[in-house]
């Protein structure tokens, strides 16, 4: 027998869940997920100023190398991934010990936020690599994503930066995809970033395709 009162309560709870949360301070999100602090960037601090100068040099050098080598991607949303190795190499060239962040179990994770971590003077800081174009720069298109995970890669307190390049398409290569080059760069500090939460419902392949879940209507081979 269906408990209608119980069902109605669940429906009301789900309706509330589906209401997006707006303008949540990014440092609070990181603290809740990882227990770590997002350290505010202080331009007046000598150590922070020196760190920024080194990142600036790396970002410029990475951009120049991209112009020489070309950045290739078959899809627009893959350009950021193609930029990351250039940024990593340039950061290492400035002695910033850039690497793929590890989760709490010490396993390096290539996917998910953030892309890179750098280490200087015994401190760890995080960098996310992004790209944009002038047509989408001021639109409501979502460009920053962060999902809670038991493999979350923020394991230490530190600064959180975004390194972003404005990219333009300059040609194509049949095997590699379209060729892009950067024309502008930006470095952002995320300690004042506000983010939104949009919930989703999901299942896995087992939940969708199991023979015992009552979903299957018919199946058969294609001859």
C-alpha positions as CSV (number, residue, x, y, z in Angstrom):
1,X,0.0,0.0,0.0
2,X,1.4,3.4,-1.0
3,X,1.8,5.9,1.9
4,X,0.5,9.0,0.1
5,X,1.6,11.4,2.9
6,X,5.1,10.0,2.7
7,X,5.2,10.4,-1.1
8,X,4.0,14.0,-0.8
9,X,6.7,14.7,1.7
10,X,9.4,13.3,-0.6
11,X,8.0,15.3,-3.5
12,X,8.2,18.5,-1.5
13,X,11.8,17.7,-0.5
14,X,12.8,17.0,-4.1
15,X,11.2,20.3,-5.2
16,X,13.3,22.2,-2.7
17,X,16.4,20.3,-3.8
18,X,15.8,21.4,-7.4
19,X,15.9,25.0,-6.4
20,X,19.5,26.1,-7.4
21,X,21.6,27.7,-4.7
22,X,23.1,31.0,-5.8
23,X,26.2,33.0,-5.0
24,X,28.0,30.6,-2.6
25,X,31.5,31.7,-1.7
26,X,34.0,29.4,-3.3
27,X,36.2,29.1,-0.2
28,X,33.2,27.8,1.8
29,X,32.7,25.1,-0.9
30,X,36.3,24.0,-0.7
31,X,36.3,24.0,3.1
32,X,33.1,21.9,3.2
33,X,34.4,19.3,0.6
34,X,38.1,19.1,1.6
35,X,38.5,20.7,5.0
36,X,41.2,22.9,3.5
37,X,41.3,26.7,3.3
38,X,41.4,28.8,0.2
39,X,44.1,31.3,1.2
40,X,43.3,34.9,0.0
41,X,45.8,36.4,-2.4
42,X,47.5,39.4,-0.9
43,X,49.2,41.8,-3.4
44,X,50.9,43.6,-0.5
45,X,52.6,40.4,0.7
46,X,56.1,40.0,-0.6
47,X,55.9,36.2,-1.0
48,X,52.5,36.4,-2.8
49,X,53.8,39.2,-5.1
50,X,56.9,37.1,-6.0
51,X,54.7,34.1,-6.6
52,X,52.4,36.1,-9.0
53,X,55.4,37.4,-10.9
54,X,56.7,33.9,-11.5
55,X,53.3,32.7,-12.6
56,X,53.0,35.7,-15.0
57,X,56.3,34.8,-16.6
58,X,55.2,31.2,-17.0
59,X,51.9,32.2,-18.5
60,X,53.5,34.5,-21.0
61,X,56.1,31.9,-21.9
62,X,53.4,29.2,-22.3
63,X,51.5,31.5,-24.6
64,X,54.5,32.1,-26.8
65,X,55.1,28.4,-27.0
66,X,51.5,27.8,-28.0
67,X,51.8,30.3,-30.8
68,X,54.9,28.5,-32.1
69,X,53.6,24.9,-31.8
70,X,49.9,25.5,-32.3
71,X,47.2,24.3,-29.9
72,X,45.1,21.5,-31.6
73,X,41.7,20.3,-30.6
74,X,38.9,18.4,-32.4
75,X,36.2,20.0,-30.2
76,X,36.1,23.4,-28.7
77,X,35.6,22.1,-25.1
78,X,38.9,20.2,-25.5
79,X,41.1,23.4,-26.0
80,X,41.6,23.8,-22.2
81,X,43.0,20.3,-22.0
82,X,45.4,21.0,-24.8
83,X,46.6,24.2,-23.1
84,X,47.4,22.5,-19.8
85,X,50.7,20.8,-20.9
86,X,52.1,24.2,-22.1
87,X,51.2,25.8,-18.8
88,X,52.7,22.9,-16.8
89,X,56.0,23.0,-18.6
90,X,56.3,26.8,-18.3
91,X,55.6,26.7,-14.6
92,X,58.3,24.1,-14.1
93,X,60.6,26.4,-16.2
94,X,60.1,29.0,-13.4
95,X,60.9,26.5,-10.7
96,X,57.4,26.2,-9.5
97,X,57.2,22.4,-9.4
98,X,54.0,22.0,-11.3
99,X,52.3,18.6,-11.2
100,X,49.0,16.8,-11.4
101,X,47.4,17.0,-7.9
102,X,46.9,13.9,-5.9
103,X,43.8,12.8,-3.9
104,X,43.9,12.1,-0.2
105,X,45.2,8.6,-0.9
106,X,48.2,10.0,-2.8
107,X,46.9,8.9,-6.2
108,X,47.3,11.5,-9.0
109,X,44.0,12.4,-10.7
110,X,44.0,13.9,-14.2
111,X,40.3,14.7,-14.3
112,X,38.4,17.1,-12.2
113,X,39.2,20.3,-10.4
114,X,42.0,21.5,-10.2
115,X,44.2,20.8,-13.2
116,X,47.6,21.5,-11.6
117,X,49.3,22.2,-8.3
118,X,52.5,24.1,-7.7
119,X,54.8,24.1,-4.7
120,X,57.0,26.9,-3.5
121,X,58.5,27.5,-0.1
122,X,56.8,24.5,1.4
123,X,53.4,25.6,0.3
124,X,51.0,24.1,-2.2
125,X,48.8,26.2,-4.5
126,X,46.3,25.1,-7.1
127,X,45.8,26.2,-10.8
128,X,42.9,25.5,-13.1
129,X,43.5,26.0,-16.9
130,X,40.8,27.6,-18.9
131,X,40.2,29.1,-22.4
132,X,37.6,31.5,-23.8
133,X,36.9,33.5,-26.9
134,X,35.6,37.0,-27.2
135,X,32.1,35.9,-28.3
136,X,31.5,34.0,-25.0
137,X,33.5,36.0,-22.6
138,X,30.5,38.0,-21.2
139,X,27.8,35.4,-21.7
140,X,26.0,33.2,-19.2
141,X,27.7,30.1,-20.6
142,X,28.9,28.0,-17.8
143,X,32.7,27.6,-17.8
144,X,33.7,26.6,-14.3
145,X,32.8,23.2,-12.8
146,X,33.6,21.6,-9.5
147,X,32.1,18.3,-8.2
148,X,32.4,16.7,-4.8
149,X,34.2,13.4,-4.9
150,X,35.9,10.9,-2.6
151,X,38.9,11.5,-5.0
152,X,38.9,15.3,-4.6
153,X,42.3,16.7,-5.4
154,X,42.5,19.6,-2.9
155,X,44.4,18.2,0.1
156,X,46.2,21.2,1.4
157,X,45.3,24.9,2.1
158,X,46.7,27.4,-0.4
159,X,45.9,29.9,-3.1
160,X,43.5,28.9,-5.9
161,X,44.2,30.4,-9.3
162,X,42.7,30.2,-12.8
163,X,45.1,30.7,-15.8
164,X,43.0,31.5,-18.8
165,X,43.8,32.3,-22.5
166,X,41.7,33.9,-25.1
167,X,42.0,31.7,-28.1
168,X,41.3,32.2,-31.8
169,X,41.1,29.5,-34.5
170,X,43.8,29.9,-37.2
171,X,43.5,26.8,-39.2
172,X,42.9,23.1,-39.3
173,X,44.7,19.8,-39.4
174,X,42.8,16.7,-40.4
175,X,44.5,14.4,-37.9
176,X,44.9,16.8,-35.0
177,X,41.7,18.9,-35.4
178,X,41.5,22.7,-35.5
179,X,44.5,24.8,-34.7
180,X,44.2,27.7,-32.2
181,X,46.5,30.3,-30.8
182,X,46.3,32.5,-27.7
183,X,45.9,36.3,-28.1
184,X,45.4,37.3,-24.5
185,X,46.0,35.9,-21.0
186,X,44.5,36.3,-17.6
187,X,45.4,35.1,-14.1
188,X,42.5,35.0,-11.6
189,X,42.4,34.4,-7.8
190,X,39.4,32.4,-6.7
191,X,39.2,33.5,-3.1
192,X,36.3,35.9,-3.9
193,X,34.6,33.7,-6.5
194,X,30.9,33.0,-6.1
195,X,29.4,29.8,-7.4
196,X,26.0,28.2,-7.9
197,X,24.8,24.7,-7.2
198,X,22.5,22.9,-9.7
199,X,21.4,19.5,-8.7
200,X,21.1,16.5,-11.0
201,X,19.7,13.0,-10.8
202,X,21.8,10.2,-12.2
203,X,22.2,6.4,-12.3
204,X,25.0,4.1,-13.6
205,X,24.9,1.5,-16.4
206,X,23.9,-1.3,-13.9
207,X,20.9,0.7,-12.8
208,X,19.9,1.4,-16.4
209,X,20.6,-1.9,-18.2
210,X,20.2,-4.6,-15.5
211,X,17.9,-7.4,-16.5
212,X,16.2,-7.4,-13.2
213,X,15.1,-3.7,-12.9
214,X,11.9,-4.0,-14.8
215,X,12.9,-1.4,-17.4
216,X,13.5,-3.6,-20.5
217,X,10.7,-3.8,-23.0
218,X,12.4,-5.7,-25.8
219,X,15.9,-6.4,-27.2
220,X,17.5,-8.2,-30.0
221,X,20.5,-8.5,-32.3
222,X,21.1,-6.6,-35.5
223,X,21.8,-9.0,-38.4
